[in-house]
Amino acid sequence: MAQKGVITPGEASKKDRKTNPAFAKSVDDPALPRVLIIGDSISIGYTAGARENLKGVANVHRVPGNAGHTGMGITNLDKWLHKKNGSWELIHFNWGLWDLCYRHPESKNQGKRDKVRGTLTHSPEKYAANLETIVKRLKETGATLVFATTTPVPAGEFGRKVGDDKIYNDAALAVMKKHGIKVNDLHAVMAGKMNKFGKKPGDVHFTTEGSALLAEAVAKGIRKNLPKGEADN
């Protein structure tokens, strides 16, 4: 059973598309640059706020659901980037929390999370290798790329270990540095603030206020990295 308010990986359901503002149909202003957000449920939480903060600056879209782990990203990238969806001036992308998660088939926790008995989804090395594949595909679009670091893992999370967020971010940042990819450090935005902005103890998700704070950071990161002149529209 899915945790209340959390959209699991894959395409959003018809109900979610109707009720979650992150999936509201975005009508483009042809005078503005097009931006695509790719990411997990944390990004779903900040998409609507980022779109609002960028009103009159950019047409903000997102992939039609939760992007899950990097393996799912590799599988779905061609569909998300298909020419029928148009071209993009900037792609703001993130993975990590699903990659560093441990799961066990007999776990009673939401999403089968279990860091004691479970199996790790992707090692840091595999995560980096998958990001390498993803970045190469994203670069083919010609869009400006911005990678968002993984937000903190709080104490008490059932399937994730405190500190792994830093390990996986370090692995990701090495890939981004190699390819000259811009970085939006969302981990830094929330470091030391999970008690204040986490939805509940041991939860990687954020309160409305926390998602709003991330939305501001995402909008700022997008605005400053839009091709020269377009951010001034």
C-alpha positions as CSV (number, residue, x, y, z in Angstrom):
1,M,0.0,0.0,0.0
2,A,1.3,3.4,-0.9
3,Q,2.1,5.9,1.8
4,K,-0.6,8.6,1.9
5,G,0.3,11.5,-0.3
6,V,3.3,9.8,-1.9
7,I,3.2,9.0,-5.6
8,T,5.1,5.8,-6.3
9,P,7.4,5.4,-9.3
10,G,5.8,5.2,-12.7
11,E,3.3,7.3,-14.5
12,A,0.9,9.2,-12.3
13,S,-2.6,7.8,-12.0
14,K,-5.6,9.5,-13.5
15,K,-6.6,10.6,-10.0
16,D,-3.2,12.0,-9.2
17,R,-3.2,13.9,-12.5
18,K,-6.5,15.4,-11.6
19,T,-5.8,16.3,-8.0
20,N,-2.0,17.0,-7.8
21,P,-1.1,20.5,-9.1
22,A,2.3,19.2,-10.2
23,F,0.6,17.3,-13.0
24,A,-1.6,20.2,-14.1
25,K,-1.6,20.7,-17.8
26,S,0.9,23.5,-18.7
27,V,-0.1,25.7,-21.5
28,D,2.9,27.2,-23.2
29,D,3.5,30.8,-23.8
30,P,5.5,30.6,-27.1
31,A,7.6,33.7,-26.1
32,L,9.0,31.8,-23.1
33,P,11.6,29.0,-22.8
34,R,10.5,25.5,-22.1
35,V,11.8,23.7,-18.9
36,L,11.5,20.1,-18.0
37,I,11.7,18.8,-14.4
38,I,12.7,15.1,-13.9
39,G,12.7,13.6,-10.5
40,D,11.1,11.5,-7.7
41,S,8.4,12.4,-5.3
42,I,10.5,15.2,-3.8
43,S,10.4,16.9,-7.2
44,I,6.6,16.3,-7.4
45,G,6.4,18.3,-4.2
46,Y,8.2,21.3,-5.5
47,T,7.0,21.3,-9.2
48,A,3.9,23.4,-8.7
49,G,5.7,26.0,-6.6
50,A,8.6,26.2,-9.0
51,R,6.1,26.7,-11.8
52,E,4.4,29.5,-9.9
53,N,7.7,31.2,-9.1
54,L,8.7,31.1,-12.7
55,K,5.4,32.5,-14.1
56,G,6.2,34.9,-16.9
57,V,9.8,33.5,-17.1
58,A,9.5,29.9,-18.3
59,N,7.0,27.2,-19.3
60,V,7.6,24.6,-16.6
61,H,6.7,21.0,-17.3
62,R,7.6,17.7,-15.6
63,V,7.7,14.0,-16.5
64,P,4.3,12.4,-16.0
65,G,4.9,10.7,-12.7
66,N,7.6,9.7,-10.2
67,A,11.0,9.1,-12.0
68,G,12.0,6.6,-9.3
69,H,15.6,5.3,-9.5
70,T,18.2,5.8,-12.3
71,G,17.4,2.4,-13.8
72,M,13.8,3.6,-14.4
73,G,15.2,6.8,-15.8
74,I,17.3,5.0,-18.4
75,T,14.3,3.0,-19.4
76,N,11.9,6.0,-19.7
77,L,14.2,8.8,-21.0
78,D,13.4,8.3,-24.7
79,K,9.7,8.4,-23.9
80,W,10.0,11.5,-21.8
81,L,12.3,13.2,-24.4
82,H,10.3,12.2,-27.4
83,K,10.0,14.9,-30.1
84,K,6.2,14.9,-29.7
85,N,6.8,16.5,-26.3
86,G,8.7,19.4,-27.9
87,S,12.2,20.7,-27.3
88,W,13.6,22.0,-24.0
89,E,15.8,25.0,-23.2
90,L,16.6,23.6,-19.8
91,I,16.2,20.2,-18.0
92,H,16.4,20.2,-14.2
93,F,16.9,16.6,-13.1
94,N,17.4,14.5,-10.0
95,W,17.7,10.9,-8.8
96,G,19.1,9.3,-5.7
97,L,16.6,8.6,-2.9
98,W,15.3,5.5,-4.7
99,D,18.8,4.4,-5.7
100,L,20.1,4.4,-2.1
101,C,17.1,2.6,-0.7
102,Y,17.1,-0.9,0.8
103,R,14.1,-3.1,0.2
104,H,13.0,-6.5,1.3
105,P,10.0,-8.5,-0.1
106,E,8.7,-9.4,3.3
107,S,8.9,-5.9,4.8
108,K,5.7,-4.4,6.2
109,N,6.9,-0.9,5.7
110,Q,5.6,1.3,2.8
111,G,7.5,0.4,-0.4
112,K,9.0,-2.7,1.2
113,R,11.7,-0.5,2.7
114,D,14.1,-2.4,5.1
115,K,17.7,-1.3,5.7
116,V,18.3,-4.2,8.1
117,R,17.3,-7.2,5.9
118,G,16.9,-5.5,2.5
119,T,18.9,-5.3,-0.7
120,L,20.3,-2.0,-1.9
121,T,18.7,-0.8,-5.1
122,H,21.9,0.5,-6.6
123,S,25.5,0.9,-5.2
124,P,27.1,4.3,-5.4
125,E,29.2,3.0,-8.3
126,K,26.1,1.7,-10.2
127,Y,24.3,5.0,-9.5
128,A,27.2,6.9,-11.0
129,A,27.3,4.6,-14.0
130,N,23.6,5.1,-14.6
131,L,23.9,8.8,-14.3
132,E,26.7,8.7,-16.8
133,T,24.3,7.0,-19.3
134,I,21.5,9.5,-18.4
135,V,23.7,12.6,-18.8
136,K,24.9,11.4,-22.2
137,R,21.3,11.0,-23.4
138,L,20.2,14.4,-21.9
139,K,23.1,16.2,-23.6
140,E,21.7,15.0,-26.9
141,T,18.7,17.3,-26.4
142,G,20.9,20.4,-26.6
143,A,19.2,21.7,-23.4
144,T,21.1,23.4,-20.6
145,L,21.3,20.7,-17.9
146,V,21.0,21.3,-14.1
147,F,21.4,18.5,-11.6
148,A,19.7,18.7,-8.2
149,T,21.5,17.0,-5.4
150,T,19.6,14.5,-3.3
151,T,18.0,15.9,-0.2
152,P,19.0,14.6,3.3
153,V,18.1,11.2,4.7
154,P,16.7,11.7,8.3
155,A,17.3,9.5,11.3
156,G,14.8,6.7,11.6
157,E,14.1,6.2,7.9
158,F,13.1,2.6,7.5
159,G,15.0,1.8,4.2
160,R,17.7,4.5,4.0
161,K,20.8,5.1,6.0
162,V,21.8,8.5,7.3
163,G,24.9,9.7,5.5
164,D,24.3,7.7,2.3
165,D,22.8,10.9,0.8
166,K,26.3,12.5,1.0
167,I,28.0,9.4,-0.5
168,Y,25.6,9.3,-3.4
169,N,25.8,13.0,-3.9
170,D,29.6,12.8,-4.0
171,A,29.3,10.1,-6.7
172,A,26.8,12.2,-8.7
173,L,28.9,15.3,-8.4
174,A,31.9,13.6,-9.9
175,V,29.8,12.7,-13.0
176,M,28.4,16.3,-13.2
177,K,31.9,17.8,-12.9
178,K,33.2,15.5,-15.7
179,H,30.4,16.7,-18.0
180,G,30.4,20.3,-17.0
181,I,26.8,20.1,-15.7
182,K,25.4,22.8,-13.5
183,V,24.4,21.8,-10.0
184,N,21.5,23.0,-7.8
185,D,22.4,22.0,-4.3
186,L,19.1,21.1,-2.7
187,H,20.8,19.0,-0.1
188,A,22.4,22.2,1.2
189,V,19.0,23.9,1.3
190,M,17.6,21.2,3.7
191,A,20.8,20.2,5.6
192,G,20.0,20.4,9.3
193,K,16.4,21.3,8.7
194,M,14.7,17.9,8.4
195,N,13.3,18.3,12.0
196,K,11.6,21.5,10.9
197,F,10.5,20.7,7.4
198,G,10.3,16.9,7.3
199,K,6.7,15.6,7.0
200,K,7.3,13.4,10.1
201,P,10.2,11.8,11.9
202,G,12.1,9.4,9.7
203,D,10.3,10.6,6.5
204,V,12.3,11.9,3.5
205,H,9.3,13.9,2.3
206,F,8.6,17.5,3.2
207,T,5.8,19.6,4.6
208,T,4.1,22.1,2.5
209,E,6.5,24.7,3.8
210,G,9.5,22.5,3.1
211,S,8.4,21.9,-0.5
212,A,7.8,25.7,-0.9
213,L,11.4,26.3,0.2
214,L,12.7,23.8,-2.3
215,A,10.5,25.3,-5.0
216,E,12.1,28.7,-4.4
217,A,15.6,27.1,-4.7
218,V,14.6,25.2,-7.8
219,A,13.1,28.3,-9.5
220,K,16.2,30.3,-8.6
221,G,18.5,27.5,-10.0
222,I,16.4,27.4,-13.2
223,R,16.2,31.2,-13.6
224,K,20.0,31.7,-13.3
225,N,20.8,28.9,-15.7
226,L,18.4,29.7,-18.5
227,P,20.1,30.7,-21.8
228,K,21.3,34.3,-21.6
229,G,18.5,36.8,-22.1
230,E,15.6,34.3,-21.6
231,A,15.6,34.6,-17.8
232,D,15.0,38.4,-18.3
233,N,11.7,37.9,-20.1
